[in-house]
Amino acid sequence: SSAAFVRLGAVRGGRMVALRPASEKLRARAVRNVAALGDVGAAAARRLLSAAGWDVARALAAALGQRGERRGSRKRLPGSEEIT
């Protein structure tokens, strides 16, 4: 269920990050998720995802690393709970 994915850390800011999209529809969603959560443009999100083998969590970590955000820092996303 959704609650289990949240507890497992598969969700950030209400968006699924523990997935590897297999279809073009899911890849488009992955691009939107990385762009929104990583605060990067769609083109940069697509490049990060491609470099990460379309692993959303790895691409997001790379996006956050490019911004200089340390792992474990707190970020508040509009309309979401606080995440780490």
Residue frames as a rotation matrix with the C-alpha (Angstrom) as fourth column:
SER 1
0.572 0.820 0.000 0.00
0.820 -0.572 0.000 0.00
0.000 0.000 -1.000 0.00
SER 2
0.484 -0.344 0.805 0.98
0.171 -0.865 -0.473 3.65
0.858 0.366 -0.359 -0.20
ALA 3
0.840 -0.141 0.525 1.73
-0.535 -0.376 0.756 3.83
0.091 -0.916 -0.391 3.53
ALA 4
0.741 -0.597 0.306 4.21
0.407 0.763 0.503 0.96
-0.534 -0.248 0.808 3.22
PHE 5
0.373 -0.607 0.702 6.05
0.811 -0.154 -0.564 2.74
0.450 0.780 0.435 0.41
VAL 6
0.629 -0.118 0.768 6.24
-0.286 -0.954 0.088 5.91
0.723 -0.275 -0.634 2.52
ARG 7
0.868 -0.283 0.408 7.69
-0.356 0.219 0.909 3.96
-0.346 -0.934 0.090 5.47
LEU 8
0.586 -0.658 0.472 10.23
0.701 0.704 0.111 2.30
-0.406 0.266 0.874 3.17
GLY 9
-0.063 -0.614 -0.787 11.41
0.047 -0.790 0.612 5.68
-0.997 0.002 0.079 1.91
ALA 10
-0.489 -0.074 0.869 10.13
0.803 0.351 0.481 5.08
-0.341 0.933 -0.112 -1.61
VAL 11
0.426 0.710 0.561 8.15
0.812 -0.573 0.109 8.35
0.399 0.409 -0.821 -1.58
ARG 12
-0.629 -0.556 -0.543 9.45
0.705 -0.703 -0.097 11.92
-0.328 -0.444 0.834 -1.31
GLY 13
-0.825 0.309 -0.473 7.16
-0.317 -0.946 -0.066 14.89
-0.467 0.096 0.879 -1.29
GLY 14
0.162 0.969 0.188 4.23
-0.396 0.239 -0.886 12.69
-0.904 0.069 0.423 -2.26
ARG 15
0.555 -0.038 -0.831 6.06
-0.825 0.097 -0.556 11.41
0.102 0.995 0.022 -5.36
MET 16
0.921 -0.196 0.336 7.31
0.127 0.968 0.217 7.88
-0.368 -0.158 0.916 -5.97
VAL 17
0.449 -0.838 -0.311 11.11
-0.890 -0.452 -0.067 7.77
-0.084 0.307 -0.948 -6.22
ALA 18
-0.406 -0.591 0.698 11.86
-0.509 0.780 0.364 4.05
-0.759 -0.208 -0.617 -5.84
LEU 19
0.625 0.604 0.495 11.07
0.111 0.558 -0.822 2.99
-0.773 0.569 0.282 -9.37
ARG 20
-0.685 -0.723 -0.095 12.66
-0.067 -0.067 0.995 2.29
-0.726 0.688 -0.002 -12.72
PRO 21
0.221 0.897 -0.383 10.21
-0.513 -0.228 -0.828 3.33
-0.830 0.379 0.410 -15.42
ALA 22
-0.452 -0.360 0.816 9.86
0.346 0.772 0.533 0.82
-0.822 0.523 -0.225 -18.25
SER 23
0.173 0.594 0.786 7.39
0.979 -0.013 -0.205 2.63
-0.111 0.805 -0.583 -20.51
GLU 24
-0.575 -0.360 0.735 7.51
0.550 -0.835 0.021 6.07
0.606 0.416 0.678 -22.09
LYS 25
0.424 0.806 0.412 4.54
0.081 -0.487 0.869 7.14
0.902 -0.335 -0.272 -19.96
LEU 26
0.852 -0.136 -0.506 6.40
0.523 0.180 0.833 6.20
-0.022 -0.974 0.225 -16.76
ARG 27
-0.229 -0.968 0.101 9.60
0.973 -0.230 -0.004 7.81
0.027 0.097 0.995 -18.04
ALA 28
-0.216 0.239 0.947 7.72
0.255 -0.922 0.291 11.08
0.942 0.305 0.139 -18.57
ARG 29
0.843 0.537 0.023 6.45
0.076 -0.161 0.984 10.82
0.532 -0.828 -0.177 -14.99
ALA 30
0.459 -0.761 -0.458 9.98
0.875 0.295 0.385 10.12
-0.158 -0.577 0.801 -13.76
VAL 31
-0.441 -0.595 0.672 11.25
0.719 -0.683 -0.133 13.23
0.537 0.424 0.729 -15.56
ARG 32
0.237 0.620 0.748 8.52
-0.058 -0.760 0.648 15.32
0.970 -0.197 -0.144 -13.90
ASN 33
0.920 0.130 -0.370 9.30
0.329 0.257 0.909 13.85
0.213 -0.958 0.194 -10.46
VAL 34
0.064 -0.975 -0.214 13.06
0.992 0.038 0.124 14.42
-0.113 -0.220 0.969 -10.70
ALA 35
-0.389 -0.172 0.905 12.53
0.490 -0.871 0.045 17.91
0.780 0.461 0.423 -12.11
ALA 36
0.504 0.696 0.512 10.12
-0.100 -0.542 0.835 18.87
0.858 -0.472 -0.204 -9.31
LEU 37
0.950 -0.100 -0.296 11.95
0.312 0.309 0.898 17.27
0.001 -0.946 0.325 -6.40
GLY 38
0.116 -0.993 -0.005 15.45
0.964 0.111 0.242 18.09
-0.240 -0.032 0.970 -7.65
ASP 39
0.597 0.212 -0.774 14.53
0.157 -0.977 -0.146 21.64
-0.787 -0.034 -0.616 -8.65
VAL 40
-0.663 -0.746 -0.055 15.99
0.017 -0.088 0.996 21.18
-0.748 0.660 0.071 -12.14
GLY 41
-0.154 0.577 -0.802 14.56
-0.925 -0.370 -0.089 21.61
-0.348 0.728 0.591 -15.61
ALA 42
0.765 0.556 0.326 13.02
-0.394 0.804 -0.446 18.78
-0.510 0.213 0.834 -17.59
ALA 43
0.716 -0.554 -0.425 16.03
-0.345 0.249 -0.905 18.47
0.608 0.794 -0.013 -19.91
ALA 44
-0.307 -0.849 0.431 18.42
-0.832 0.020 -0.554 18.23
0.462 -0.528 -0.713 -16.95
ALA 45
0.093 0.427 0.900 16.13
-0.794 0.577 -0.192 15.69
-0.601 -0.696 0.392 -15.25
ARG 46
0.951 0.276 -0.138 16.10
-0.297 0.695 -0.655 13.55
-0.084 0.664 0.743 -18.40
ARG 47
0.275 -0.930 -0.242 19.92
-0.502 0.076 -0.862 13.69
0.820 0.359 -0.446 -18.65
LEU 48
-0.374 -0.394 0.840 20.26
-0.927 0.138 -0.348 12.73
0.021 -0.909 -0.417 -14.96
LEU 49
0.468 0.644 0.605 17.82
-0.617 0.729 -0.297 9.85
-0.632 -0.234 0.738 -15.37
SER 50
0.879 -0.188 -0.437 19.58
-0.301 0.491 -0.817 8.58
0.369 0.851 0.375 -18.47
ALA 51
-0.090 -0.992 0.091 22.95
-0.646 -0.012 -0.763 8.70
0.758 -0.128 -0.639 -16.69
ALA 52
-0.457 -0.011 0.889 21.42
-0.849 0.303 -0.433 6.85
-0.265 -0.953 -0.148 -13.71
GLY 53
-0.982 0.094 -0.162 19.99
0.018 0.908 0.419 4.06
0.187 0.408 -0.894 -15.86
TRP 54
-0.270 0.938 0.220 16.49
-0.285 -0.295 0.912 5.51
0.920 0.183 0.347 -15.30
ASP 55
-0.207 0.139 -0.968 16.74
0.890 0.437 -0.128 4.90
0.405 -0.889 -0.215 -11.55
VAL 56
0.478 0.530 0.700 14.69
0.289 -0.848 0.444 7.78
0.829 -0.010 -0.559 -10.13
ALA 57
0.942 -0.123 -0.314 16.26
0.294 -0.156 0.943 7.69
-0.164 -0.980 -0.110 -6.65
ARG 58
0.034 -0.997 0.062 19.82
0.873 0.060 0.484 7.81
-0.487 0.037 0.873 -8.07
ALA 59
-0.219 -0.057 0.974 18.92
0.762 -0.633 0.134 10.61
0.609 0.772 0.182 -10.49
LEU 60
0.772 0.556 0.310 17.30
0.213 -0.685 0.697 12.60
0.599 -0.472 -0.647 -7.69
ALA 61
0.679 -0.606 -0.414 20.37
0.537 0.026 0.843 12.14
-0.500 -0.795 0.343 -5.48
ALA 62
-0.308 -0.805 0.507 22.52
0.946 -0.203 0.253 13.43
-0.101 0.557 0.824 -8.34
ALA 63
0.136 0.446 0.884 20.22
0.520 -0.792 0.320 16.44
0.843 0.416 -0.340 -8.83
LEU 64
0.970 0.230 -0.078 20.34
0.174 -0.433 0.884 17.29
0.170 -0.871 -0.460 -5.14
GLY 65
0.344 -0.925 -0.162 24.11
0.759 0.172 0.628 16.81
-0.553 -0.339 0.761 -5.14
GLN 66
-0.233 -0.382 0.894 24.47
0.879 -0.476 0.025 19.24
0.416 0.792 0.447 -8.05
ARG 67
0.521 0.508 0.686 22.63
0.154 -0.846 0.510 21.84
0.840 -0.160 -0.519 -5.98
GLY 68
-0.504 -0.813 0.292 25.02
-0.219 -0.207 -0.954 21.24
0.835 -0.545 -0.073 -3.09
GLU 69
0.384 0.711 0.589 22.28
-0.827 -0.017 0.561 19.93
0.409 -0.703 0.582 -0.81
ARG 70
-0.710 -0.673 0.208 23.69
-0.683 0.585 -0.438 17.58
0.173 -0.453 -0.875 1.81
ARG 71
-0.274 0.571 -0.774 22.09
0.110 0.818 0.564 14.21
0.955 0.069 -0.287 2.37
GLY 72
-0.310 0.249 -0.918 19.88
0.925 0.304 -0.230 14.34
0.221 -0.920 -0.324 5.43
SER 73
-0.991 0.046 -0.126 19.11
-0.014 -0.970 -0.244 18.03
-0.134 -0.240 0.961 5.13
ARG 74
-0.296 0.955 0.028 15.49
0.663 0.227 -0.714 18.95
-0.688 -0.193 -0.700 5.44
LYS 75
-0.995 0.094 0.014 13.44
-0.050 -0.640 0.767 20.43
0.081 0.763 0.642 2.64
ARG 76
-0.346 0.937 -0.040 9.83
0.173 0.022 -0.985 21.52
-0.922 -0.348 -0.170 2.73
LEU 77
-0.926 0.115 0.361 7.92
0.363 -0.001 0.932 21.03
0.107 0.993 -0.041 -0.51
PRO 78
-0.687 0.723 0.069 4.74
-0.726 -0.688 -0.023 23.02
0.031 -0.066 0.997 -1.15
GLY 79
0.291 0.949 -0.123 1.71
-0.914 0.313 0.257 21.03
0.283 0.038 0.958 -0.02
SER 80
0.342 -0.200 -0.918 3.71
0.018 0.978 -0.206 18.19
0.940 0.054 0.338 1.48
GLU 81
0.980 -0.076 -0.186 5.00
0.196 0.163 0.967 16.88
-0.043 -0.984 0.175 4.74
GLU 82
0.451 -0.892 -0.023 8.54
-0.871 -0.445 0.207 17.64
-0.195 -0.073 -0.978 5.81
ILE 83
0.964 -0.187 -0.189 11.00
0.101 0.915 -0.392 15.17
0.246 0.358 0.901 4.33
THR 84
0.500 -0.864 0.055 14.59
-0.383 -0.164 0.909 14.23
-0.776 -0.476 -0.413 4.98
